[in-house]
Amino acid sequence: MPRLNLDQLPAALSRGLAPGYLVSGEEPLLAGEAADAIRAAARAALYADRSVFFVDRSFDWDELRGAAQSLSLFAERRIIELRLASGKPDKGAQLLTALVTQPPPDVLLLVVTEKLDKKSSDAPWVQAFAQHGVWVPVWPVGTAALPGWLAARAKRDGVEIEPGAVQLIAERVEGNLLAARQELEKLSLLANGATISRQLVAASVADSARYDVFQLAEAASAGHAARALRILLGLKSEGVEPTLILWALVRELRGLWQASERTRLRSSQRSAWNQASTPSAAAIARLRDLPLASLLAEASSVDRIVKGSAQGDAWIGLTSLTATLAGALQPTMLSGRVAP
């Protein structure tokens, strides 16, 4: 059996089951879905019993050996599942190799572990799964590929969604596929069979404090000072942590900085700066008037206050940063003054 990517797994399962499966990767949603697909195929093939072992440093590998060699009380086919805390089973590597190369009758072995580095991938026990079973390495979905992943997921679930809505969800979830899936599920319920629009996405997140910080950043960068300060006051009254608010503002500033650099260099290429937003058209129109270097320096000062390494009031700092970004204040070395 070969090494398969996630898209190839369903077809391989439909052709029959291998004696062992290794699922590795750092993306919990995709790794979980791969394991779910294997379990479902096994159940369809009458593997009715399932034993799960969580492997840590104190794990007794003889317990696994005994479970594999013991006969089921009702002569049922069995799934033996291992959750490895790391990709290095140490003392158990030889046993795993034996179980996949010489599998016990009526036993399917499923091993789920984290991402395997180059050295771990070349280990004999991993190669045994690649040669005698199936190895499914799960790769994270990159930022650039996330809109396509969302669109494909919506199509698979029979949900119609506008490209603008896909892009907005991708910006909101910051690469968190579990959050993306949950957002799609919620939106499909709200749409009630209709096409999911960008407007629906924006409206659906308005009740969530986590997403209100994005609305704050968007309003400030677009120059809507009164709305931005009203949102900031609402976040404070709801008990939202200053750390989260500052993160959203810095994310917006990074996106603006990227846009400014693209304009300066006359490039359409977006850099890989983590957690940078995609500014709105209104924000882009204000780029020439925004003192981005001063704003980032001010954000750094607020960060020190929030972390307790500098004196000051975090909420005063956040108010000043928000107002300056929105154009209601002009930055100075120590504080802002009202713009004429």
Steps between C-alpha positions, in 0.01 A plus 500: 500500500635850420543821688178692433391857529167583661313532169607150393389330821124455425567322170760275661260407781229415248735246340559317828670530835869477577621328820626828645463876459727778618353851507750775579467876496466820700155601372249349751190533281649329194676229700178434689299476179752258350475278808119525492496383137716198586280409797185532288643271230603251768153501655350439157732200472363367832785608727264533794740520795738792564775542758675836543842546663654835591876464480723711724835440672348267758307289249538124537554361150430149626142615547476569127671171417251313715202677346620419148560133577186436703195357334174691503240344728246501220748440216443852368731702283676765705651845459802572718565873509808672637530871573871580508596811695801535271629342180758301695357179651848401625462153656179440308644559153593136450157383613323741263715376214409140581128575530481659155735260319353186662152613604296286740185354343189721507692798646530841336767727648448879493776730626439875529792728579637849451693628200805285426829672425746369241681276748179353641359446149800283412461284812446127423160487672367788286637345183334171600162678494585657164593159350258258666216730607401859422672815618292819476710809574264793559626845403357831625310721259705813430358851515495535122323165458244554775232673284516212254473249783197681639332516160562129443369416848185703438446330162546157658236586760260632235528860619500791254741778602620819335876545437498815715347306788766231465775762515351666808472170688861420409611832648300443817620151587873570450577148373301320772321229300285389792372855540447517123289185502294625795447833325378328184260284699359803680467701180326218314237494774458877486475498121228232514564380146586839352844603377737612776592860426778722631233707675372192682852412615556851632163503678538152648820585680371823650376323814835342579745695716789325328394636165404843630870574533526455123218748451687743723816471291309530173310808616817669624701429185213624283500831690165450673618645831165533677401141421842362592502673838141387563602138430805537727279626783264207444787251510621650828152475654476135390827416675701420186869474583720791380744241364244379245407853396864600454561183296221594258627857462858383439373245249329783311812716514709217359257459213516874431879489509503216250263689272719808526811300407325340205404845375854630549655203323221481241447134584188289531682238708380468858769421755479210745486725808290298741169634626478797263158609384376584153404869534174627358484732201418789735814427702716473187375841390638649824848345473682822407359679804573226754818533712555124503847507659373719784190284542707180526730670752195609701362146486831373636472745791144387573618140488752569777226660710266205443774256604582701810856586396419871472283736703173629364134416444447239229156635407629856461775363278252300291271804468789714381617235252149449363435873467835561331443219252151636430639850439349669805842554663841593373793309655775669700788354698298474820133530414256597231327829441170563332544550129383842371 
